[in-house]
Amino acid sequence: MQQTEDTGHEDRRQGGIQVIARAAAIMRELGEHPDGLSLAEIARAVALPRSTIQRIVGALEAEGFVEMARAEGGYRLGPELGRLLYHTRIDVISVARPLLEELSHQIGETLVFCGVEANQVLVIERIVAERELRVVPAMGVIHVPFHTTAVGKALLASMEDSKVEKILRDTLPSGSEGVAVKRQLLADLEKIRQSGVAEDYEEYMPDIAAFSVAMDTYLGRFAVAAIVPVSRARTHRDKYLEPLKTFKAKVEARIGES
C-alpha cells in the first residue's frame, strides 16, 4: 500500500514539473514574439499538441501571465510578468544603490546600473558625480544598437553564444556591413571575456567614454558602467577597472550568480 501511495505521489510530482517546464517554454516563445502568437503557432514552436497548449495558456491567462494579443486568438505575455519584473528591479536597486554610491565616491564618476529589455539596454538607476565636468545620462531604454555601448557589449559578453547570435540577428545592419561589424564585435567580446571589462570611446556619444562590467544574478542579468568624459577616460583608465570588478563581486555576493 505504501509503495502504491509513494508511486502516485512521485507521478504527481513529475507531472507538476512537466507542466511547469511546458509553461516556461510557452512563455519563452511568447517573449520572442511580442506581437503575439496563435495557439497553433505556439504548438508548432514548442512541439506540443494544441489541446495541451490551450489548457496551459488558459491557466497562464487566468493568472495574468499571458493575455489576448489579437481578436483572432493570438496571445502575448501578460501584465503580471511586468509587475514581477518591476518588483525584481526594486529588489536589485535596493542592493545596488548603496554600492553604486560607494563606487561613485571612490572613482569620482557618474554611474549607470542597467538591465536588458527587448534586446535594448535599460537604465534602471544612476548616480551622477558632483564635479564640474560630468555626464548626466537619461533613465530608461537607450535607443541605440545593443552592441554600440560598453554596457551592451559587457552584457553580450556575459551571454551564451546562441543568445548573442539571436540578438545580433535582430540588431546588426544587413549585408556586408553587418558581416564586418559582427566579425569585429565577436573579437571584442572575446577580449571582454578575458579582461572582464567592456570599454567604449565615443561609440555611443561624442566626447563620452564608458567602462562596464556585467553581473549574471538570480534576479537577472545586469551591468554597471562608469560614464566618463573622454579627456579623463584616456588618462585615468586604470583607475576605473578594478573598482568596477570589485563592485561586480559585491553585487553577485549579495544576490548570487545565476
Salt bridges, closest charged atoms under 4 A:
GLU10 OE2 - ARG13 NH2 2.97
GLU29 OE2 - HIS33 ND1 3.71
GLU32 OE1 - LYS166 NZ 2.76
GLU41 OE1 - ARG70 NH2 3.32
GLU67 OE2 - ARG76 NE 2.86
GLU72 OE2 - ARG70 NE 3.40
GLU80 OE1 - ARG83 NH2 2.92
GLU101 OE2 - ARG97 NE 3.23
GLU102 OE2 - LYS250 NZ 2.47
GLU109 OE2 - ARG131 NH1 3.52
GLU109 OE1 - ARG232 NH2 2.73
GLU117 OE1 - ARG89 NH2 2.97
GLU125 OE2 - ARG97 NH1 3.06
GLU130 OE1 - ARG134 NH1 3.37
ASP161 OD1 - ARG193 NH2 3.70
GLU165 OE1 - LYS182 NZ 2.79
ASP170 OD2 - LYS166 NZ 3.18
ASP188 OD2 - LYS153 NZ 3.80
GLU190 OE2 - ARG193 NH1 2.84
GLU199 OE2 - ARG237 NH2 2.77
GLU203 OE2 - LYS153 NZ 2.94
ASP216 OD2 - ARG221 NH2 3.29
ASP238 OD1 - ARG237 NH1 3.01
GLU242 OE2 - LYS245 NZ 3.62
GLU252 OE2 - LYS248 NZ 3.10
